[in-house]
Amino acid sequence: PVVFAADDIDKYERGFFIDYRKDLPGEIVESGKAEDILKALRNASIDHPNYKVFKENHLSACDGHSAERIAYFIKNIYNTI
């Protein structure tokens, strides 16, 4: 589950890449108050409506094998030296 503490969201909401308020896969806490953030964390769920779509669109390369790919890459560089 994800919670976005974004009391400064208006500085970043420019319609460039994603619409933060519409597309982020978790609750956005804009107040900046610790108690509001804690409440959101307590209620956070992986079942957020945007979670699956966000993951497919932005995290599709996260397949659990990134460390393996990095090790393979380093090994190949080392073997070519």
N, C-alpha and C positions, 0 to 999 in steps of 0.2 A: 504493500500500500504506500501511497505517496501523498504528502501534504505540501503545498507550496506556500511558504510564508513570504508574501509579496506585497508589503505595504507600499512599495514603490513601483507597482506594476504599470502604472500609467506612463512611466518613463520609458518602458520597453515595449508597450503595446503600440506598434506602428504599422501593423498589417503586413509585415514583410514576409515572414516565414510561416508562422502559424498564428492563429487567433487564440491567444493565451486563455481567455475566459471561456472560449468555446471548445478548444481542443486538448487542453492539458488533462492528464489522466488522474486527477485527484482534486480534492477540495483546495481552493485558493483562499487563503486567509489574508485579507487586505488591511485589517485593523492594526497589525503590528503588536497587538497585546498578547502577552505570554499566555494568559488564560484562554484566549481564543485559539491559539495554536495548540495548546495542550488538549483542549476539547476536540479539535479536529483530528489530532493524532489518536485520541482514544476511540474515535468513531471511524477512523480510516479503514477502508476495505479495498481489497484487490478486485472487488466486483464493481468498481466505478464504471459507468457506461462507456467512457472513452478509453479505458485501459487497453482493451484488446486491439482496437483500431490504432491507437498511438504506438503500441508495441510493434504491430505489423508494419506501420509506416516508417518508424524511426529506429527500431531496435531489431530489425530482422536478422542482422548479422550476429546477434548475441545468441549463439548456439551452444555455449558451454565448452567450446574448444579453442578459445582465444589464447590461453597460455600455451597450449600445444602448438598453435601456429607460430607464436612468437619464438618458442624454443626451436622449432624447425627452421625458421628464418635465421636465427642466430647461428645455429649449427651449420647451415649452408654458407653463411658469410665466413665463419671460422675455417671451414674446409676449403674455401677458395683462396685463402691468404697463404 
